[in-house]
């Protein structure tokens, strides 16, 4: 196994040497240092990016909308808190009232008369049914009241 690894490393070194020899002098020069025009383009781009970044950080924002929304929400929250306190106080008062009612002694009323009088209400009287108007009459008399006819 170690022999195979050594062979592979030798082949890799040979390939690297072949690649280095194939590079021309122009390619080596272009790999080393960029030209003056490239330097100038890089400087201009960097300065422009720096100015844009500083402008974004220094820009003042209009906070009137945010301030108005905050004021409105804080007022609404304070109103809700006041209503919640009032509801809590009402609930405590109601609970105290119910506790007082539950603990109060029950007073019973005694019936003075032992005889009850019976009264005859009489026979039930049927109520007169209203006659349906001719516009409400349909084909089925069972559903005359539900489906008006135009």
KEMARLO-340849 format. One record per residue: residue in three letters; chain; x, y, z of N, C-alpha, C in turn. Coordinates in steps of 0.2 Angstrom, whole numbers, padded with zeros to 4 digits. Example, Ala and Ser with C-alpha at 12.3 -4.5 7.8 and 13.67 -1.06 7.14 Angstrom:
# KEMARLO-340849
<rec rest="ala" kette="A" n_u="0066" n_v="-0028" n_w="0039" ca_u="0062" ca_v="-0022" ca_w="0039" c_u="0066" c_v="-0016" c_w="0039"/>
<rec rest="ser" kette="A" n_u="0064" n_v="-0011" n_w="0035" ca_u="0068" ca_v="-0005" ca_w="0036" c_u="0064" c_v="0000" c_w="0039"/>
This chain:
# KEMARLO-340849
<rec rest="unk" kette="A" n_u="0004" n_v="-0006" n_w="0000" ca_u="0000" ca_v="0000" ca_w="0000" c_u="0004" c_v="0006" c_w="0000"/>
<rec rest="unk" kette="A" n_u="0009" n_v="0006" n_w="0004" ca_u="0014" ca_v="0012" ca_w="0004" c_u="0017" c_v="0013" c_w="-0003"/>
<rec rest="unk" kette="A" n_u="0019" n_v="0008" n_w="-0006" ca_u="0022" ca_v="0009" ca_w="-0013" c_u="0017" c_v="0012" c_w="-0018"/>
<rec rest="unk" kette="A" n_u="0011" n_v="0011" n_w="-0017" ca_u="0006" ca_v="0014" ca_w="-0022" c_u="0005" c_v="0021" c_w="-0020"/>
<rec rest="unk" kette="A" n_u="0005" n_v="0023" n_w="-0014" ca_u="0005" ca_v="0030" ca_w="-0012" c_u="0011" c_v="0034" c_w="-0014"/>
<rec rest="unk" kette="A" n_u="0017" n_v="0031" n_w="-0014" ca_u="0023" ca_v="0034" ca_w="-0016" c_u="0022" c_v="0035" c_w="-0024"/>
<rec rest="unk" kette="A" n_u="0020" n_v="0030" n_w="-0027" ca_u="0019" ca_v="0031" ca_w="-0035" c_u="0014" c_v="0037" c_w="-0036"/>
<rec rest="unk" kette="A" n_u="0009" n_v="0037" n_w="-0033" ca_u="0004" ca_v="0042" ca_w="-0034" c_u="0007" c_v="0049" c_w="-0033"/>
<rec rest="unk" kette="A" n_u="0011" n_v="0050" n_w="-0027" ca_u="0014" ca_v="0056" ca_w="-0026" c_u="0019" c_v="0058" c_w="-0031"/>
<rec rest="unk" kette="A" n_u="0023" n_v="0054" n_w="-0034" ca_u="0027" ca_v="0055" ca_w="-0039" c_u="0024" c_v="0057" c_w="-0045"/>
<rec rest="unk" kette="A" n_u="0019" n_v="0054" n_w="-0047" ca_u="0015" ca_v="0056" ca_w="-0053" c_u="0012" c_v="0063" c_w="-0052"/>
<rec rest="unk" kette="A" n_u="0009" n_v="0065" n_w="-0046" ca_u="0007" ca_v="0071" ca_w="-0045" c_u="0012" c_v="0076" c_w="-0046"/>
<rec rest="unk" kette="A" n_u="0018" n_v="0075" n_w="-0043" ca_u="0023" ca_v="0080" ca_w="-0044" c_u="0025" c_v="0081" c_w="-0051"/>
<rec rest="unk" kette="A" n_u="0025" n_v="0075" n_w="-0055" ca_u="0027" ca_v="0076" ca_w="-0062" c_u="0022" c_v="0080" c_w="-0066"/>
<rec rest="unk" kette="A" n_u="0016" n_v="0079" n_w="-0064" ca_u="0010" ca_v="0083" ca_w="-0067" c_u="0011" c_v="0091" c_w="-0066"/>
<rec rest="unk" kette="A" n_u="0013" n_v="0092" n_w="-0059" ca_u="0013" ca_v="0099" ca_w="-0057" c_u="0019" c_v="0102" c_w="-0061"/>
<rec rest="unk" kette="A" n_u="0025" n_v="0099" n_w="-0062" ca_u="0030" ca_v="0102" ca_w="-0066" c_u="0028" c_v="0103" c_w="-0073"/>
<rec rest="unk" kette="A" n_u="0025" n_v="0098" n_w="-0076" ca_u="0023" ca_v="0099" ca_w="-0083" c_u="0018" c_v="0105" c_w="-0084"/>
<rec rest="unk" kette="A" n_u="0014" n_v="0106" n_w="-0079" ca_u="0009" ca_v="0112" ca_w="-0079" c_u="0013" c_v="0118" c_w="-0078"/>
<rec rest="unk" kette="A" n_u="0018" n_v="0119" n_w="-0074" ca_u="0022" ca_v="0125" ca_w="-0073" c_u="0026" c_v="0126" c_w="-0079"/>
<rec rest="unk" kette="A" n_u="0029" n_v="0121" n_w="-0083" ca_u="0033" ca_v="0122" ca_w="-0089" c_u="0029" c_v="0125" c_w="-0094"/>
<rec rest="unk" kette="A" n_u="0022" n_v="0123" n_w="-0094" ca_u="0018" ca_v="0125" ca_w="-0100" c_u="0016" c_v="0133" c_w="-0099"/>
<rec rest="unk" kette="A" n_u="0017" n_v="0136" n_w="-0094" ca_u="0015" ca_v="0143" ca_w="-0093" c_u="0019" c_v="0147" c_w="-0097"/>
<rec rest="unk" kette="A" n_u="0017" n_v="0152" n_w="-0101" ca_u="0021" ca_v="0156" ca_w="-0104" c_u="0023" c_v="0162" c_w="-0100"/>
<rec rest="unk" kette="A" n_u="0028" n_v="0166" n_w="-0102" ca_u="0030" ca_v="0172" ca_w="-0098" c_u="0025" c_v="0177" c_w="-0097"/>
<rec rest="unk" kette="A" n_u="0020" n_v="0178" n_w="-0102" ca_u="0015" ca_v="0183" ca_w="-0102" c_u="0010" c_v="0181" c_w="-0096"/>
<rec rest="unk" kette="A" n_u="0009" n_v="0174" n_w="-0096" ca_u="0004" ca_v="0172" ca_w="-0091" c_u="0007" c_v="0173" c_w="-0084"/>
<rec rest="unk" kette="A" n_u="0013" n_v="0171" n_w="-0084" ca_u="0016" ca_v="0172" ca_w="-0077" c_u="0016" c_v="0180" c_w="-0075"/>
<rec rest="unk" kette="A" n_u="0017" n_v="0184" n_w="-0080" ca_u="0017" ca_v="0191" ca_w="-0078" c_u="0010" c_v="0193" c_w="-0076"/>
<rec rest="unk" kette="A" n_u="0005" n_v="0191" n_w="-0080" ca_u="-0002" ca_v="0193" ca_w="-0078" c_u="-0004" c_v="0190" c_w="-0071"/>
<rec rest="unk" kette="A" n_u="-0001" n_v="0184" n_w="-0069" ca_u="-0003" ca_v="0181" ca_w="-0063" c_u="0000" c_v="0185" c_w="-0057"/>
<rec rest="unk" kette="A" n_u="0006" n_v="0188" n_w="-0058" ca_u="0009" ca_v="0191" ca_w="-0053" c_u="0006" c_v="0198" c_w="-0050"/>
<rec rest="unk" kette="A" n_u="0007" n_v="0203" n_w="-0055" ca_u="0004" ca_v="0210" ca_w="-0053" c_u="-0001" c_v="0212" c_w="-0058"/>
<rec rest="unk" kette="A" n_u="-0006" n_v="0215" n_w="-0055" ca_u="-0011" ca_v="0218" ca_w="-0060" c_u="-0008" c_v="0225" c_w="-0063"/>
<rec rest="unk" kette="A" n_u="-0011" n_v="0226" n_w="-0069" ca_u="-0008" ca_v="0232" ca_w="-0073" c_u="-0010" c_v="0239" c_w="-0069"/>
<rec rest="unk" kette="A" n_u="-0008" n_v="0244" n_w="-0072" ca_u="-0010" ca_v="0251" ca_w="-0069" c_u="-0017" c_v="0253" c_w="-0069"/>
<rec rest="unk" kette="A" n_u="-0020" n_v="0251" n_w="-0075" ca_u="-0027" ca_v="0252" ca_w="-0077" c_u="-0032" c_v="0248" c_w="-0072"/>
<rec rest="unk" kette="A" n_u="-0029" n_v="0242" n_w="-0071" ca_u="-0033" ca_v="0238" ca_w="-0066" c_u="-0033" c_v="0241" c_w="-0059"/>
<rec rest="unk" kette="A" n_u="-0027" n_v="0243" n_w="-0057" ca_u="-0027" ca_v="0246" ca_w="-0050" c_u="-0031" c_v="0252" c_w="-0050"/>
<rec rest="unk" kette="A" n_u="-0031" n_v="0256" n_w="-0055" ca_u="-0036" ca_v="0262" ca_w="-0055" c_u="-0043" c_v="0260" c_w="-0054"/>
<rec rest="unk" kette="A" n_u="-0045" n_v="0255" n_w="-0058" ca_u="-0052" ca_v="0253" ca_w="-0058" c_u="-0054" c_v="0251" c_w="-0051"/>
<rec rest="unk" kette="A" n_u="-0049" n_v="0247" n_w="-0048" ca_u="-0050" ca_v="0244" ca_w="-0041" c_u="-0051" c_v="0250" c_w="-0036"/>
<rec rest="unk" kette="A" n_u="-0047" n_v="0255" n_w="-0036" ca_u="-0047" ca_v="0260" ca_w="-0032" c_u="-0053" c_v="0264" c_w="-0032"/>
<rec rest="unk" kette="A" n_u="-0055" n_v="0266" n_w="-0039" ca_u="-0062" ca_v="0269" ca_w="-0040" c_u="-0068" c_v="0266" c_w="-0037"/>
<rec rest="unk" kette="A" n_u="-0068" n_v="0259" n_w="-0038" ca_u="-0073" ca_v="0255" ca_w="-0036" c_u="-0073" c_v="0255" c_w="-0028"/>
<rec rest="unk" kette="A" n_u="-0068" n_v="0254" n_w="-0025" ca_u="-0067" ca_v="0254" ca_w="-0018" c_u="-0070" c_v="0260" c_w="-0015"/>
<rec rest="unk" kette="A" n_u="-0067" n_v="0266" n_w="-0018" ca_u="-0069" ca_v="0273" ca_w="-0015" c_u="-0077" c_v="0274" c_w="-0016"/>
<rec rest="unk" kette="A" n_u="-0079" n_v="0272" n_w="-0021" ca_u="-0087" ca_v="0273" ca_w="-0023" c_u="-0091" c_v="0269" c_w="-0018"/>
<rec rest="unk" kette="A" n_u="-0089" n_v="0262" n_w="-0016" ca_u="-0092" ca_v="0258" ca_w="-0012" c_u="-0092" c_v="0261" c_w="-0005"/>
<rec rest="unk" kette="A" n_u="-0086" n_v="0264" n_w="-0003" ca_u="-0085" ca_v="0267" ca_w="0004" c_u="-0090" c_v="0273" c_w="0005"/>
<rec rest="unk" kette="A" n_u="-0090" n_v="0277" n_w="0000" ca_u="-0094" ca_v="0283" ca_w="0000" c_u="-0102" c_v="0281" c_w="0000"/>
<rec rest="unk" kette="A" n_u="-0104" n_v="0276" n_w="-0003" ca_u="-0111" ca_v="0274" ca_w="-0003" c_u="-0112" c_v="0271" c_w="0004"/>
<rec rest="unk" kette="A" n_u="-0108" n_v="0267" n_w="0007" ca_u="-0109" ca_v="0264" ca_w="0013" c_u="-0109" c_v="0270" c_w="0019"/>
<rec rest="unk" kette="A" n_u="-0105" n_v="0275" n_w="0018" ca_u="-0105" ca_v="0280" ca_w="0023" c_u="-0111" c_v="0284" c_w="0022"/>
<rec rest="unk" kette="A" n_u="-0113" n_v="0285" n_w="0016" ca_u="-0120" ca_v="0289" ca_w="0015" c_u="-0126" c_v="0285" c_w="0018"/>
<rec rest="unk" kette="A" n_u="-0126" n_v="0279" n_w="0017" ca_u="-0131" ca_v="0275" ca_w="0020" c_u="-0131" c_v="0275" c_w="0028"/>
<rec rest="unk" kette="A" n_u="-0126" n_v="0275" n_w="0031" ca_u="-0125" ca_v="0276" ca_w="0038" c_u="-0127" c_v="0283" c_w="0041"/>
<rec rest="unk" kette="A" n_u="-0125" n_v="0288" n_w="0037" ca_u="-0126" ca_v="0295" ca_w="0039" c_u="-0133" c_v="0297" c_w="0037"/>
<rec rest="unk" kette="A" n_u="-0137" n_v="0294" n_w="0033" ca_u="-0143" ca_v="0296" ca_w="0031" c_u="-0148" c_v="0296" c_w="0037"/>
<rec rest="unk" kette="A" n_u="-0152" n_v="0302" n_w="0038" ca_u="-0156" ca_v="0303" ca_w="0043" c_u="-0163" c_v="0300" c_w="0041"/>
<rec rest="unk" kette="A" n_u="-0167" n_v="0297" n_w="0045" ca_u="-0173" ca_v="0294" ca_w="0043" c_u="-0179" c_v="0298" c_w="0046"/>
<rec rest="unk" kette="A" n_u="-0184" n_v="0298" n_w="0043" ca_u="-0190" ca_v="0302" ca_w="0045" c_u="-0194" c_v="0297" c_w="0050"/>
<rec rest="unk" kette="A" n_u="-0194" n_v="0299" n_w="0056" ca_u="-0197" ca_v="0295" ca_w="0061" c_u="-0204" c_v="0297" c_w="0063"/>
<rec rest="unk" kette="A" n_u="-0207" n_v="0301" n_w="0060" ca_u="-0214" ca_v="0304" ca_w="0062" c_u="-0219" c_v="0299" c_w="0062"/>
<rec rest="unk" kette="A" n_u="-0219" n_v="0294" n_w="0057" ca_u="-0224" ca_v="0289" ca_w="0056" c_u="-0223" c_v="0284" c_w="0062"/>
<rec rest="unk" kette="A" n_u="-0217" n_v="0282" n_w="0064" ca_u="-0215" ca_v="0278" ca_w="0069" c_u="-0217" c_v="0281" c_w="0076"/>
<rec rest="unk" kette="A" n_u="-0216" n_v="0287" n_w="0077" ca_u="-0217" ca_v="0291" ca_w="0083" c_u="-0225" c_v="0291" c_w="0084"/>
<rec rest="unk" kette="A" n_u="-0229" n_v="0293" n_w="0078" ca_u="-0236" ca_v="0293" ca_w="0079" c_u="-0239" c_v="0287" c_w="0081"/>
<rec rest="unk" kette="A" n_u="-0237" n_v="0281" n_w="0077" ca_u="-0239" ca_v="0275" ca_w="0079" c_u="-0238" c_v="0273" c_w="0086"/>
<rec rest="unk" kette="A" n_u="-0232" n_v="0274" n_w="0088" ca_u="-0230" ca_v="0273" ca_w="0095" c_u="-0235" c_v="0276" c_w="0100"/>
<rec rest="unk" kette="A" n_u="-0236" n_v="0283" n_w="0099" ca_u="-0240" ca_v="0287" ca_w="0103" c_u="-0247" c_v="0284" c_w="0103"/>
<rec rest="unk" kette="A" n_u="-0250" n_v="0282" n_w="0097" ca_u="-0257" ca_v="0279" ca_w="0097" c_u="-0257" c_v="0273" c_w="0101"/>
<rec rest="unk" kette="A" n_u="-0252" n_v="0269" n_w="0100" ca_u="-0252" ca_v="0262" ca_w="0103" c_u="-0252" c_v="0263" c_w="0110"/>
<rec rest="unk" kette="A" n_u="-0247" n_v="0267" n_w="0113" ca_u="-0247" ca_v="0268" ca_w="0120" c_u="-0253" c_v="0271" c_w="0123"/>
<rec rest="unk" kette="A" n_u="-0256" n_v="0275" n_w="0120" ca_u="-0263" ca_v="0278" ca_w="0122" c_u="-0268" c_v="0272" c_w="0123"/>
<rec rest="unk" kette="A" n_u="-0268" n_v="0268" n_w="0118" ca_u="-0273" ca_v="0263" ca_w="0117" c_u="-0272" c_v="0258" c_w="0123"/>
<rec rest="unk" kette="A" n_u="-0265" n_v="0256" n_w="0124" ca_u="-0263" ca_v="0251" ca_w="0129" c_u="-0265" c_v="0254" c_w="0136"/>
<rec rest="unk" kette="A" n_u="-0264" n_v="0261" n_w="0137" ca_u="-0266" ca_v="0264" ca_w="0144" c_u="-0273" c_v="0263" c_w="0145"/>
<rec rest="unk" kette="A" n_u="-0277" n_v="0265" n_w="0140" ca_u="-0285" ca_v="0264" ca_w="0140" c_u="-0287" c_v="0257" c_w="0142"/>
<rec rest="unk" kette="A" n_u="-0284" n_v="0252" n_w="0139" ca_u="-0285" ca_v="0245" ca_w="0140" c_u="-0283" c_v="0243" c_w="0147"/>
<rec rest="unk" kette="A" n_u="-0278" n_v="0246" n_w="0150" ca_u="-0276" ca_v="0245" ca_w="0156" c_u="-0281" c_v="0248" c_w="0161"/>
<rec rest="unk" kette="A" n_u="-0283" n_v="0254" n_w="0160" ca_u="-0288" ca_v="0257" ca_w="0164" c_u="-0295" c_v="0253" c_w="0164"/>
<rec rest="unk" kette="A" n_u="-0297" n_v="0251" n_w="0158" ca_u="-0303" ca_v="0247" ca_w="0158" c_u="-0302" c_v="0240" c_w="0162"/>
<rec rest="unk" kette="A" n_u="-0296" n_v="0237" n_w="0161" ca_u="-0295" ca_v="0231" ca_w="0165" c_u="-0295" c_v="0232" c_w="0172"/>
<rec rest="unk" kette="A" n_u="-0292" n_v="0237" n_w="0175" ca_u="-0292" ca_v="0238" ca_w="0182" c_u="-0300" c_v="0239" c_w="0184"/>
<rec rest="unk" kette="A" n_u="-0304" n_v="0243" n_w="0180" ca_u="-0311" ca_v="0244" ca_w="0182" c_u="-0314" c_v="0238" c_w="0182"/>
<rec rest="unk" kette="A" n_u="-0313" n_v="0233" n_w="0177" ca_u="-0317" ca_v="0227" ca_w="0177" c_u="-0315" c_v="0222" c_w="0183"/>
<rec rest="unk" kette="A" n_u="-0308" n_v="0223" n_w="0185" ca_u="-0306" ca_v="0219" ca_w="0190" c_u="-0309" c_v="0221" c_w="0197"/>
<rec rest="unk" kette="A" n_u="-0310" n_v="0228" n_w="0197" ca_u="-0313" ca_v="0231" ca_w="0203" c_u="-0321" c_v="0229" c_w="0203"/>
<rec rest="unk" kette="A" n_u="-0324" n_v="0229" n_w="0198" ca_u="-0331" ca_v="0227" ca_w="0197" c_u="-0332" c_v="0219" c_w="0199"/>
<rec rest="unk" kette="A" n_u="-0327" n_v="0215" n_w="0196" ca_u="-0327" ca_v="0208" ca_w="0198" c_u="-0327" c_v="0207" c_w="0205"/>
<rec rest="unk" kette="A" n_u="-0322" n_v="0211" n_w="0209" ca_u="-0321" ca_v="0210" ca_w="0216" c_u="-0328" c_v="0212" c_w="0220"/>
<rec rest="unk" kette="A" n_u="-0331" n_v="0217" n_w="0217" ca_u="-0337" ca_v="0220" ca_w="0221" c_u="-0342" c_v="0214" c_w="0220"/>
<rec rest="unk" kette="A" n_u="-0343" n_v="0212" n_w="0214" ca_u="-0348" ca_v="0207" ca_w="0212" c_u="-0347" c_v="0200" c_w="0216"/>
<rec rest="unk" kette="A" n_u="-0340" n_v="0198" n_w="0217" ca_u="-0339" ca_v="0192" ca_w="0221" c_u="-0340" c_v="0194" c_w="0228"/>
<rec rest="unk" kette="A" n_u="-0339" n_v="0200" n_w="0231" ca_u="-0341" ca_v="0201" ca_w="0238" c_u="-0348" c_v="0201" c_w="0239"/>
<rec rest="unk" kette="A" n_u="-0352" n_v="0204" n_w="0234" ca_u="-0359" ca_v="0204" ca_w="0234" c_u="-0362" c_v="0197" c_w="0235"/>
<rec rest="unk" kette="A" n_u="-0359" n_v="0192" n_w="0230" ca_u="-0362" ca_v="0185" ca_w="0230" c_u="-0360" c_v="0182" c_w="0236"/>
<rec rest="unk" kette="A" n_u="-0354" n_v="0183" n_w="0239" ca_u="-0352" ca_v="0180" ca_w="0245" c_u="-0357" c_v="0182" c_w="0251"/>
<rec rest="unk" kette="A" n_u="-0358" n_v="0189" n_w="0251" ca_u="-0363" ca_v="0191" ca_w="0256" c_u="-0370" c_v="0188" c_w="0255"/>
<rec rest="unk" kette="A" n_u="-0372" n_v="0187" n_w="0249" ca_u="-0379" ca_v="0184" ca_w="0248" c_u="-0379" c_v="0177" c_w="0250"/>
<rec rest="unk" kette="A" n_u="-0373" n_v="0173" n_w="0249" ca_u="-0373" ca_v="0166" ca_w="0251" c_u="-0372" c_v="0165" c_w="0258"/>
<rec rest="unk" kette="A" n_u="-0369" n_v="0170" n_w="0262" ca_u="-0369" ca_v="0169" ca_w="0269" c_u="-0374" c_v="0172" c_w="0273"/>
<rec rest="unk" kette="A" n_u="-0379" n_v="0176" n_w="0269" ca_u="-0385" ca_v="0179" ca_w="0273" c_u="-0389" c_v="0173" c_w="0275"/>
<rec rest="unk" kette="A" n_u="-0393" n_v="0174" n_w="0281" ca_u="-0397" ca_v="0169" ca_w="0283" c_u="-0404" c_v="0169" c_w="0278"/>
<rec rest="unk" kette="A" n_u="-0406" n_v="0163" n_w="0277" ca_u="-0412" ca_v="0162" ca_w="0273" c_u="-0418" c_v="0163" c_w="0277"/>
<rec rest="unk" kette="A" n_u="-0422" n_v="0168" n_w="0275" ca_u="-0428" ca_v="0169" ca_w="0278" c_u="-0434" c_v="0166" c_w="0275"/>
<rec rest="unk" kette="A" n_u="-0438" n_v="0162" n_w="0278" ca_u="-0443" ca_v="0158" ca_w="0275" c_u="-0450" c_v="0162" c_w="0277"/>
<rec rest="unk" kette="A" n_u="-0454" n_v="0162" n_w="0272" ca_u="-0461" ca_v="0165" ca_w="0273" c_u="-0465" c_v="0159" c_w="0275"/>
<rec rest="unk" kette="A" n_u="-0469" n_v="0160" n_w="0280" ca_u="-0474" ca_v="0155" ca_w="0282" c_u="-0481" c_v="0156" c_w="0279"/>
<rec rest="unk" kette="A" n_u="-0484" n_v="0151" n_w="0277" ca_u="-0491" ca_v="0152" ca_w="0274" c_u="-0496" c_v="0152" c_w="0279"/>
<rec rest="unk" kette="A" n_u="-0500" n_v="0157" n_w="0279" ca_u="-0505" ca_v="0159" ca_w="0284" c_u="-0511" c_v="0155" c_w="0283"/>
<rec rest="unk" kette="A" n_u="-0513" n_v="0154" n_w="0277" ca_u="-0519" ca_v="0150" ca_w="0276" c_u="-0517" c_v="0143" c_w="0274"/>
<rec rest="unk" kette="A" n_u="-0521" n_v="0138" n_w="0276" ca_u="-0520" ca_v="0132" ca_w="0274" c_u="-0524" c_v="0129" c_w="0269"/>
<rec rest="unk" kette="A" n_u="-0529" n_v="0133" n_w="0267" ca_u="-0534" ca_v="0131" ca_w="0262" c_u="-0533" c_v="0135" c_w="0256"/>
<rec rest="unk" kette="A" n_u="-0533" n_v="0132" n_w="0251" ca_u="-0532" ca_v="0135" ca_w="0244" c_u="-0538" c_v="0135" c_w="0240"/>
<rec rest="unk" kette="A" n_u="-0540" n_v="0141" n_w="0237" ca_u="-0546" ca_v="0141" ca_w="0234" c_u="-0544" c_v="0139" c_w="0226"/>
<rec rest="unk" kette="A" n_u="-0549" n_v="0135" n_w="0224" ca_u="-0549" ca_v="0133" ca_w="0217" c_u="-0553" c_v="0137" c_w="0213"/>
<rec rest="unk" kette="A" n_u="-0550" n_v="0139" n_w="0207" ca_u="-0554" ca_v="0144" ca_w="0203" c_u="-0554" c_v="0140" c_w="0196"/>
<rec rest="unk" kette="A" n_u="-0560" n_v="0140" n_w="0193" ca_u="-0561" ca_v="0136" ca_w="0186" c_u="-0559" c_v="0142" c_w="0181"/>
<rec rest="unk" kette="A" n_u="-0554" n_v="0140" n_w="0177" ca_u="-0553" ca_v="0145" ca_w="0172" c_u="-0557" c_v="0144" c_w="0166"/>
<rec rest="unk" kette="A" n_u="-0561" n_v="0139" n_w="0166" ca_u="-0566" ca_v="0138" ca_w="0160" c_u="-0563" c_v="0134" c_w="0154"/>
<rec rest="unk" kette="A" n_u="-0567" n_v="0133" n_w="0149" ca_u="-0564" ca_v="0129" ca_w="0144" c_u="-0560" c_v="0134" c_w="0139"/>
<rec rest="unk" kette="A" n_u="-0555" n_v="0131" n_w="0136" ca_u="-0551" ca_v="0135" ca_w="0132" c_u="-0555" c_v="0138" c_w="0126"/>
<rec rest="unk" kette="A" n_u="-0553" n_v="0144" n_w="0124" ca_u="-0557" ca_v="0147" ca_w="0118" c_u="-0552" c_v="0147" c_w="0112"/>
<rec rest="unk" kette="A" n_u="-0554" n_v="0144" n_w="0107" ca_u="-0550" ca_v="0144" ca_w="0101" c_u="-0549" c_v="0151" c_w="0098"/>
<rec rest="unk" kette="A" n_u="-0543" n_v="0153" n_w="0096" ca_u="-0541" ca_v="0159" ca_w="0093" c_u="-0543" c_v="0159" c_w="0086"/>
<rec rest="unk" kette="A" n_u="-0546" n_v="0165" n_w="0084" ca_u="-0548" ca_v="0165" ca_w="0077" c_u="-0542" c_v="0165" c_w="0072"/>
<rec rest="unk" kette="A" n_u="-0542" n_v="0161" n_w="0067" ca_u="-0536" ca_v="0161" ca_w="0062" c_u="-0537" c_v="0166" c_w="0057"/>
<rec rest="unk" kette="A" n_u="-0532" n_v="0170" n_w="0056" ca_u="-0533" ca_v="0175" ca_w="0050" c_u="-0534" c_v="0172" c_w="0044"/>
<rec rest="unk" kette="A" n_u="-0538" n_v="0175" n_w="0039" ca_u="-0538" ca_v="0172" ca_w="0033" c_u="-0532" c_v="0174" c_w="0028"/>
<rec rest="unk" kette="A" n_u="-0530" n_v="0170" n_w="0025" ca_u="-0524" ca_v="0172" ca_w="0021" c_u="-0526" c_v="0176" c_w="0015"/>
<rec rest="unk" kette="A" n_u="-0521" n_v="0181" n_w="0013" ca_u="-0523" ca_v="0185" ca_w="0008" c_u="-0522" c_v="0182" c_w="0001"/>
<rec rest="unk" kette="A" n_u="-0526" n_v="0184" n_w="-0004" ca_u="-0526" ca_v="0180" ca_w="-0010" c_u="-0519" c_v="0180" c_w="-0013"/>
<rec rest="unk" kette="A" n_u="-0514" n_v="0185" n_w="-0012" ca_u="-0508" ca_v="0185" ca_w="-0015" c_u="-0503" c_v="0179" c_w="-0012"/>
<rec rest="unk" kette="A" n_u="-0505" n_v="0177" n_w="-0006" ca_u="-0501" ca_v="0172" ca_w="-0003" c_u="-0503" c_v="0165" c_w="-0005"/>
<rec rest="unk" kette="A" n_u="-0508" n_v="0164" n_w="-0008" ca_u="-0511" ca_v="0157" ca_w="-0010" c_u="-0506" c_v="0154" c_w="-0015"/>
<rec rest="unk" kette="A" n_u="-0504" n_v="0148" n_w="-0014" ca_u="-0500" ca_v="0144" ca_w="-0019" c_u="-0504" c_v="0138" c_w="-0021"/>
<rec rest="unk" kette="A" n_u="-0500" n_v="0133" n_w="-0024" ca_u="-0503" ca_v="0127" ca_w="-0026" c_u="-0505" c_v="0123" c_w="-0021"/>
<rec rest="unk" kette="A" n_u="-0501" n_v="0122" n_w="-0016" ca_u="-0502" ca_v="0118" ca_w="-0010" c_u="-0504" c_v="0122" c_w="-0004"/>
<rec rest="unk" kette="A" n_u="-0510" n_v="0120" n_w="-0002" ca_u="-0513" ca_v="0124" ca_w="0004" c_u="-0510" c_v="0123" c_w="0010"/>
<rec rest="unk" kette="A" n_u="-0506" n_v="0118" n_w="0011" ca_u="-0502" ca_v="0116" ca_w="0017" c_u="-0497" c_v="0121" c_w="0018"/>
<rec rest="unk" kette="A" n_u="-0494" n_v="0124" n_w="0013" ca_u="-0488" ca_v="0128" ca_w="0013" c_u="-0490" c_v="0135" c_w="0011"/>
<rec rest="unk" kette="A" n_u="-0496" n_v="0138" n_w="0012" ca_u="-0498" ca_v="0144" ca_w="0009" c_u="-0495" c_v="0150" c_w="0013"/>
<rec rest="unk" kette="A" n_u="-0493" n_v="0149" n_w="0019" ca_u="-0490" ca_v="0154" ca_w="0023" c_u="-0483" c_v="0155" c_w="0022"/>
<rec rest="unk" kette="A" n_u="-0480" n_v="0150" n_w="0019" ca_u="-0472" ca_v="0150" ca_w="0018" c_u="-0470" c_v="0153" c_w="0011"/>
<rec rest="unk" kette="A" n_u="-0474" n_v="0152" n_w="0006" ca_u="-0472" ca_v="0154" ca_w="-0001" c_u="-0476" c_v="0159" c_w="-0004"/>
<rec rest="unk" kette="A" n_u="-0475" n_v="0165" n_w="-0004" ca_u="-0479" ca_v="0170" ca_w="-0007" c_u="-0478" c_v="0169" c_w="-0015"/>
<rec rest="unk" kette="A" n_u="-0484" n_v="0171" n_w="-0018" ca_u="-0484" ca_v="0170" ca_w="-0025" c_u="-0484" c_v="0177" c_w="-0028"/>
<rec rest="unk" kette="A" n_u="-0480" n_v="0179" n_w="-0033" ca_u="-0480" ca_v="0185" ca_w="-0036" c_u="-0486" c_v="0187" c_w="-0040"/>
